[in-house]
Amino acid sequence: MGGNRDSVANCRILVVESDPAERRVLSAELDGAFPAASAPVFAGEARDALARLRSDSFDLVLLDIATVGESERIADFARQAPEAVLLATSRTGTVTGAVEALRAGADDFIVKPFTARRIKERFAECAARRRRPIAAAAPRRAENASDRDFENFVGTSPAMLGVYEQIRRIANSRAPVFITGESGTGKELCAEAVHARSPRADGPFIAINCSAIPADLMESEIFGHQRGAFTGAISDRPGAAELADGGTLFLDEIGEMDLGLQAKLLRFIQTGTVRRVGGSAIQAVDVRFVCATNRDPMAEVAEGRFREDLFYRLHVLPIALPPLRHRPEDVLPLAGIFLRRFAAEESKAFAAFDAAVEARLAAYSWPGNVRQLENVVRQIVVLFDGDVVTPEMLPPGICGNGDGGGRSPIDALRPRFHGHHAIVPFREQEQQIIEQALDAFDGNISRAAAALEIAPSTIYRKRQSWLGRHPGAGN
Ligand SMILES: Nc1ncnc2c1ncn2[C@@H]1O[C@H](COP(=O)(O)OP(=O)(O)OP(=O)(O)O)[C@@H](O)[C@H]1O
């Protein structure tokens, strides 16, 4: 199944859509966009699609929620095609619908109409990030493994060599690993490397982002639930802890976990057992904990936001990832690999940066770290054509003259004030800025968050609060 999962161009697509008009639109949109793929397969009913999945393998399944019916059916798809990326689609984008779909096993939720480009991006991201066995943490197929310096890391600065050495030394232990570092410094890559180098490498690597999932769903995400445990719990579901049995459980952005759940996590660490929400059976689970935060954990403990006892349980083997500005020699190798990756993905010719661009990239301070560098290179590749990246392609902040000519999507986010008449309430400006960022990145929350240099959870939370202000509003 899914032999080409990491390669967007080669992916095999199954579209589950009952509306003939929608099928025609999608067929036209997808045909040109996935040139190397065999034509997408269309199924008008969930039953036919499930039958097709029994005899054939796909890398991407686009599931129209209205066609598929209740979320239990989405769970059927998740079971039938465990390696395919499942993107739930709907005309009506409500938070509840999205949460239901994700809970039932979809990798992501996309509101129609959407472009093939958006599908490609979501597919690539989900294939790279979804819960998956460690096989997916191996170097991307399209890239040369020798481009990497250690596991999936690029960079040979002394600071990073020190990190690789630390990972090598702690990999064999069963003790928890606590990774700190600013946003975008590679904490998730680090967690994957710890797993890949550990004796558990053949076991599962399960990542949970404690900030991306609403607090009330988090307990069931980690511990699972029994059917009927709460509204919407329509089937039994294992949590991340059970799924990670024999492998590694990565708790990303642990600093965002609510205090009640921290107590339950502590109990899990102490007893090595879990109980599903609404269930009575206690199950022993063997996992290695790796967690990460971009906050200062000691300060969080001092402020009472992080339980001290939990902190000391988890903070056994600390790894601190250096910000990119402390290792400027890594900037150009990283930029080079991103350029090759995105040029291949976008079928562009870009192969190098000119000397002036290299000088600017190396001199810039990269407050958003590697993720910001990755986003900048991606924007350039998407927005421009050519073999060589030249200075006028750089976004204003990096090109240094403050005049971007409106080329960068991020440029469109800059608020413009024209005297005091333009002053509007802060919360409205905030909503506008976030919505513009989401538009600029086709609704992609992680990329919008990275561009705004905030946590994705902030966007999720804000959207929930806007819905609270305007009952019935969609997302
Ligand atoms: N040293 C590196 N080599 C190659 N790619 C890297 C490196 N560091 C980070 N990246 C890439 O940068 C992006 C951000 O990395 P990652 O998600 O691991 O950061 P993070 O520290 O977990 O961020 P956050 O705190 O915001 O979750 C990813 O696409 C990752 O693959």
The ligand as an ORCA input file, in Angstrom:
! r2SCAN-3c Opt
* xyz 0 1
  N      18.370     20.689     11.275
  C      17.353     20.529     10.414
  N      17.559     19.942      9.236
  C      16.561     19.808      8.330
  N      15.318     20.230      8.528
  C      15.040     20.811      9.702
  C      16.037     20.990     10.712
  N      15.478     21.586     11.778
  C      14.186     21.775     11.460
  N      13.920     21.315     10.221
  C      12.631     21.398      9.509
  O      12.033     22.600      9.970
  C      10.647     22.404     10.216
  C      10.354     22.663     11.676
  O      10.942     21.623     12.448
  P      10.187     20.968     13.692
  O       8.714     20.830     13.416
  O      10.922     19.738     14.080
  O      10.411     22.154     14.720
  P       9.877     22.305     16.190
  O      11.013     22.810     16.993
  O       9.218     21.024     16.620
  O       8.805     23.469     16.011
  P       7.541     23.837     16.975
  O       8.074     24.148     18.323
  O       6.962     25.047     16.313
  O       6.647     22.630     16.923
  C      10.330     20.975      9.790
  O       9.873     20.978      8.466
  C      11.673     20.274      9.896
  O      11.759     19.187      9.011
*
